[in-house]
C-alpha cells in the first residue's frame, strides 16, 4: 500500500530482527512461514489507523509486528489441527517440518509477541492484545466443537468468526488508534472497523473455498468440506436446500467427505448460498467503511475505504 510503504518496510525489518533465535529450527520454521508473504492485512490495519489519527512515532511498527506474530502463530497451530497441507500456495510448515515442530514454533511466536508488547510499556495495549489472544483461543475451541456438526446455526458460526478471525482485526485497528492518542469514541470506531472488515474477509474466504481457484487462494479448494466445517454457505443450504441436498450436505459434514465436492458446489451455487454469504460480507464491509466516516480526509482514510472494497472484491 503506497501511503504506508515506508512503514511496511520498517515492520518487515522488525519482524526479521525479532524472529531471531539461538535455536536453528526455530529460525528455519519461523522464517519459512513469515517469508510466505500473505496479505499482511492485520499489520496494515495498525499502520493505516495510526497514520489516520496523525501518529508520528515508531511504536506502531513494533505493534504491527506483534500482531503479525500472533496471527502467524495461529496459522501454525490451525494447520496442525486441520491437518492442512497447503497454505499461501506452498506446503504448510506442519507438512514440511512435522506437527510437533510447528506447534512449538507457534508457541515461540506467541511468547515473542508478548515480550515485544511488554516493551511498548502501555498497559491498555497489553490488555487489548492479551484479551484478543485469549478470545482467539476460545474461538479455536468453539470451531473444534462445531466440526462435523451439520446442525451448526448461523448464530453459532458468527460467534466463531467474531472470536477466531475478527478479534485480531479488531485489536489491530484499536492498537493503531490507541498508539496515536485517539479518545475512547475514536478507539471504539477503529475497533468496529476491524471487527467488520475481519468478518467480511472471513465470509469471502468461505465463498472462495467453494468458488475460488487453488492457485489464487493459495490452498486446496474444498478444504472446509474435507475438515467437516459447516461454514455459512453450507448452513444456508441446510436451511433452504431440498431434502436431497440437505441429506448430501449432512453426510459430507459428518464424515468430512470431499468426494462429493462437485455436487455440493452445484447445490450451494444453485441455492443462492454463495450469493447470500457474499451479501453478508458486503454488509460487514459497508459497516467498516461507515465506522471510519468521521476521520479527516487523508490518503490513509482512503486506503481504509479501499481495503473495505478489496475485502469483498477479491479472488484470493
N, C-alpha and C positions, 0 to 999 in steps of 0.2 A: 504493500500500500504506500503510494507516493508520499502522503503527508507525514508518515511515521517511518520512512525507510531508514533514516539515521538511527532512530530509536530501536528499530528491529535489529540492526547490526550490533548495537550495544547489548541488546538482550542475548543475541547469539554468543557474544563474547563472554557474558556472564555464565551462560549455560556451559560453554566449553570449560571455563575455569572451574566451576563448581562440580562438574562431573568427575573431576579427577579423584582417584582413589589409589591407595598403595596396593590394592588387590587387583591384579591384572584382569581377572574375569569380570569384575565389576565394570572396569573401564571398557572392556570389549562389548559387553551386552548393552550398557547404557549408551555408548556411542552408536551402536547398531540401531537401536530403536529411535534415538533422537535424530540421527542423520537420515532416517527415512523421510524426514520432512513432515508432510501433512500441512493442513491449512493454518495451523497456529492461531486459530480464532480466539482462544482464551487469552493468550498474551496480547494479541491485537486489541482486545477489549480493554485491558488495563491501560494500554498506551493511549488509545483514542480517547477514552473517558478522562484520563488525567489531563491530556492536552486540551480537550474540550472545555475543561474547567480552569484552564490557564496555568497548569503546573509547569514550573521551570527547573525543577531539581532533577535528581537522577535515581531516587528511590524507586520510581516506577519501573525501572529496568530490572531491579532485584525482584520486585513483586511479580512482574511478568514471568520471570524465570521460575519463581516459586510455583506459580500456577501451572506452568508447563510441566514441571517435575511431578506435581501431584497428578496431573492428567496422564502423564506417561506411566506413572506407577499403576494407575487404574487400568491402563491398556495391557500392561504386562500381566496383571492378575486376571483381567477379563479373559484374555486369550487362553489362559490355563483352564479357567472354569468352563469356558465354552468349547474347549478343545479345538480352537481355531488354528488353521494352518496358513492363512494368508491375510495380510493387512498392508494397506498402502502399496499394493502391487508387488509385494515380495513375501518371502517366508516370515512367519511370526517368530519372535525370539524363542518361544517355547518349542516350536518345531525344529529350530536350528540348534538350540543350546540345552533343551530339556526343561521340564516343568519346574524342578527344584531350583535351578539357577534363575529362572525367570521370576519366580515368587520372591526369592531372596534379594535379587537386584531391585525388584519393585519396592521391597521394604527399605533398601538403601536410599532410593529416590525419595520416598516418603520422609524418612528421617533427615535427609539432607535438606529437604524443603523446610522442615521445621527449624533446623539450625539457621537457615537463611532468614526466615520470617522473624525469629528472635532478634537477629542482628539489626533489624529495622527499628526495634525499640518502641513500638506503638502497641499498647495493649488492645486497642479496638481492632487493629489489623490482625493481631494474633487470634483474637476471639472469632472474627469472621472466618478465618482460614481453618481454625480448629473445628468450629461448628460445621463448616462445609464438608470437611473431610469425614466427620462423623456421620452426617446425613447421607453422603455418597455411599458409605459402607452399609448403612441401613437400606439404601436403595438397591444395592447389590443383593442383599439378603432377600428383600421383597421380590426382586426379579427371580431369584432362585426358587422362591415359593410358588411363583406363577408358572414356572417351567412345566411343560407337558400338561397344563390345565386348560382345557378348551372352554371353560366357563368363566374365564377372566373377564371382568367387566371393563368398560371404558374408564370408569372412575378408578378402578384398581390400577389399570395400566398408566393413566395420567399421573397417579401418585408415584409410580416407578420413574417416569420421565422426569418429574419435578425433582425427585431425590437424586437419581443416579446421573442424570445428564445436566439438567438446567441449573442445578445448585452451584456447580463450579462456574458456569457462565455468570450467574448472579453475583457470586463472590468476586470474580474478576472485575466486573463493572463497578461494584461497590468499592473495591480497593482503589481503582483509578480515581474515583470521585473523592474518596477519603484522603488520599495522599495529596490531593490538590487543595484540601481545605474546604470541601463542599459542606454545606449545612445538612441538617437531618433530612429536610424535604428533598434536597437535591440528591443526596445519597440514596434515598428510597426510590427516586425516579430512575437513578442509574441501576439499582437492583432490579426494578421492574423491567427495564430494557434487557438486562442479562437473562432474567427468568424467561421472558417472552421469546427472545431470539434463540435461546437454548432449546426451548420447546419446539420452535419452528425447525431448527436443524435436525432434531431427532425424528420428528414426524416425516420430514423429507427423506431421511435415511430409511425409514420404514417403507416409504414408497419405492425408493431406489432398490431396495432388496428384492423387489418383485419386477421392477421395470427397467433397472439400470443394466449397464454392461460391466462385466468384471474388470475390464481394462480401465474403465472410467472410475468406478467406485473403489477400486483397489482391494476388493475382497471377493469371495465367491458369492455370486448371486444365489439366493435361496438359503443362505446360512441360517437365517432366522427360523425357517421351517425345519431345517435339519436339527436345530437346537431345541425344537419344541416351544418356541416363543410365540405366544399369542399377541402379536403386535396389532395396531389399530386396524389395518386392512382386514385381517382375519377376524377380529372382533366384530367389525361391521358386517362382514359376510355371514358370520354366525347368527347375527340378528336379522338380516334382510335377505339371505340367500334361500334357495329352495331346500327342501328336506334332503334331497340327494347331495347338494353342495355342503350343507351343514354336516352331514354324516362323513363326507370325504375329509373336510377340514378337521373335524373332531378326531378322526383316526390318525391323520397326519401329525397333529399337535401331540396327541397322547404317545405316539410311537416315534416322534422325530423322523418322520418318513418324508424324504425329499424325492422319492422315486416318482411321486405323482405331482411334482412341481408344476409341470406344464398345465395339468388340469386345474390346479389351484390358481395358477396365474390367469388362466382364462376366466375362472369364476370371479376372482377379485376385480378383474378388469370389467367384465360384463355387468357385474352387480353395482358398479359405481363406487366400490370400496376405496380404490385409489384416488378417485376424484374427491371423495369425502375427506380422506386423510389430507390431501393437498389443500382443501379449503380450510381445514383446521389449522394447518401450518400458515396459510396466508393470514388468517385471523390473528395468530400469535405474532407474526411479523409486523402486522399493522399496529398491534398493541405496543410493540417495541418502538416503532417509529414515533408513535404518539407520546411515549414516555419521555423522549428527549426533545419534544417540540419546543419547550421553553428555553433550550440552550441558545446562546447568541449565535448568529450565523458565522461559521468558520469552516475551513476545509475539513476539520475533524468531525463537526456535526454532519456535514455532507457525507463523509465516509461512513459514519454510523448509519445514516439513512440508506446508503448503497449496500451496506452489509445486510440490512434487513431484506433488501430486494434480492441479494445474492442467496440468502438462506433458503428461499423458496424457488429460485430460478436457476438451479444448478443440476449438473448431471454426475457430480462426484462428491 
